[in-house]
Amino acid sequence: MLHDESFFLRQRQQFPSLQRQLQGHPVVYLDGPAGTQVPQRVMQAMVDYLTRHNANHGGCFATSRESDALLHEAHRAAADLLGADDPDCVFFGSNMTTLTMAVSRALSQTWQPGDEVLVTRLDHDANVTPWALAARDRGVVVRFVEIHREDGTLDLDDLRSKLGDRTRLVAVGCASNALGTINPVADICRWARQAGALTFLDAVHYAPHAAIDVAAWGADFLVCSAYKFFGPHVGLMWGRRDLLESLPAYKVRPAPADLPGKWMTGTQNHEGIAGTLAAIDYLADLGRDATGQPSLDRRPALLAAFAAIGRYERQLGQHLLAGLLQIPELQVWGIADEARWAQRLPTISITHRQWRAAEVAERLGRAGIFVWAGNYYALQLTETLGLEPDGMVRLGLVHYNTIQEVDRTLAELAQQAPP
Ligand SMILES: Cc1ncc(COP(=O)(O)O)c(C=O)c1O
């Protein structure tokens, strides 16, 4: 019996899709890093919005005012999730990639030819190519932070050596969506600030697992996506107020020039934002339940949720890691030392000595275990590790997974080994 197991099995009941069966067996969803399952209340919030409140915002009638109120509350919830004190500095959009493209276009207006931006070989391409494209347009140099291949961590000496007078921006992930590596973002933000550079943090992979804290980290921008933390397909971004106010946003007329509207182009996905609010409140309620304090405010409740989730995921993740290391045909990429668990999330990528990644994923899929194979857009990484074109198989645990699911996955992988 794991610590907190019955508590998390109860949370699991809130996710209708987890009832799905394939050939008489429950499906095992290990595809969370590509998008998590959604609790009933998130779906309900979206249906309620469309049923009872659907309207454009800013009007003088009931449904429009209700839409305004929803947006207001969603900004507050998102600020609580990100550790920001100003809800106007959080804005919504289609997804992380689209938001990053927009902000990169605006930010690059402040760059001069010969300036530099620093990206990493560990990041998802959505935190690399938007910067590379903006740099190309402005005559700016893109420099790459290398990784330690043996454990999939960033080479922090390399990062520091590449920070200099010319660095305008450091774009880095909070955690790798491929290897689960957690980056020391507070240190990186500090080093960047000392060099006079801004930081752009990609928290997409980190968000379902651990508490984000833009204020404590000293970030300048942070972006994530609700569909990775139990919500619908909506992107969220936070930025420092002075930057959001001073940067030139690409806007149509007569769209608002004040925050947050300045950065939200076109009519928003209100039902998706309703679902995002419900996902954040799902997590806050998980924290209230975990502590037995139903009246906790949202931010402390979210911190409590992520403390409980972290403890539980660690048990699942360590069990998975230990089991994988015992199957001789498998190679685990990234941090494989249990003692260094604090440096990783329970997202574990493997390769099989005999089968291609796509074949392993196919076999697991037939057995009702849903995983991804390939590079998951962490293309710099798979190229650096010499793993193109096949990539790796990614086993992504979140808090609705169970120890039985981990055992079933391990048994299936062990069976795939040649006798
Ligand atoms: C770490 C990371 N960053 C960025 C993205 C892109 O997010 P979106 O689909 O919201 O554009 C993903 C999606 O998989 C991701 O895992």
Ligand as a Chemical Component Dictionary entry (heavy atoms), coordinates in Angstrom:
data_LIG
# 
_chem_comp.id                   LIG 
_chem_comp.type                 NON-POLYMER 
_chem_comp.pdbx_formal_charge   0 
_chem_comp.three_letter_code    LIG 
# 
loop_
_chem_comp_atom.comp_id 
_chem_comp_atom.atom_id 
_chem_comp_atom.alt_atom_id 
_chem_comp_atom.type_symbol 
_chem_comp_atom.charge 
_chem_comp_atom.model_Cartn_x 
_chem_comp_atom.model_Cartn_y 
_chem_comp_atom.model_Cartn_z 
_chem_comp_atom.pdbx_ordinal 
LIG C1 C1 C 0 7.355 21.067 -22.665 1  
LIG C2 C2 C 0 6.370 21.473 -23.722 2  
LIG N1 N1 N 0 6.424 22.703 -24.201 3  
LIG C3 C3 C 0 5.577 23.139 -25.144 4  
LIG C4 C4 C 0 4.616 22.314 -25.655 5  
LIG C5 C5 C 0 3.683 22.852 -26.691 6  
LIG O1 O1 O 0 2.469 23.111 -26.068 7  
LIG P1 P1 P 0 1.163 23.502 -26.874 8  
LIG O2 O2 O 0 0.628 22.239 -27.442 9  
LIG O3 O3 O 0 0.267 24.080 -25.837 10 
LIG O4 O4 O 0 1.534 24.475 -27.919 11 
LIG C6 C6 C 0 4.524 21.000 -25.203 12 
LIG C7 C7 C 0 3.534 20.074 -25.770 13 
LIG O5 O5 O 0 3.715 18.890 -25.777 14 
LIG C8 C8 C 0 5.426 20.574 -24.188 15 
LIG O6 O6 O 0 5.380 19.337 -23.701 16 
# 
loop_
_chem_comp_bond.comp_id 
_chem_comp_bond.atom_id_1 
_chem_comp_bond.atom_id_2 
_chem_comp_bond.value_order 
_chem_comp_bond.pdbx_ordinal 
LIG C1 C2 SING 1  
LIG C2 N1 SING 2  
LIG C2 C8 DOUB 3  
LIG N1 C3 DOUB 4  
LIG C3 C4 SING 5  
LIG C4 C5 SING 6  
LIG C4 C6 DOUB 7  
LIG C5 O1 SING 8  
LIG O1 P1 SING 9  
LIG P1 O2 DOUB 10 
LIG P1 O3 SING 11 
LIG P1 O4 SING 12 
LIG C6 C7 SING 13 
LIG C6 C8 SING 14 
LIG C7 O5 DOUB 15 
LIG C8 O6 SING 16 
# 
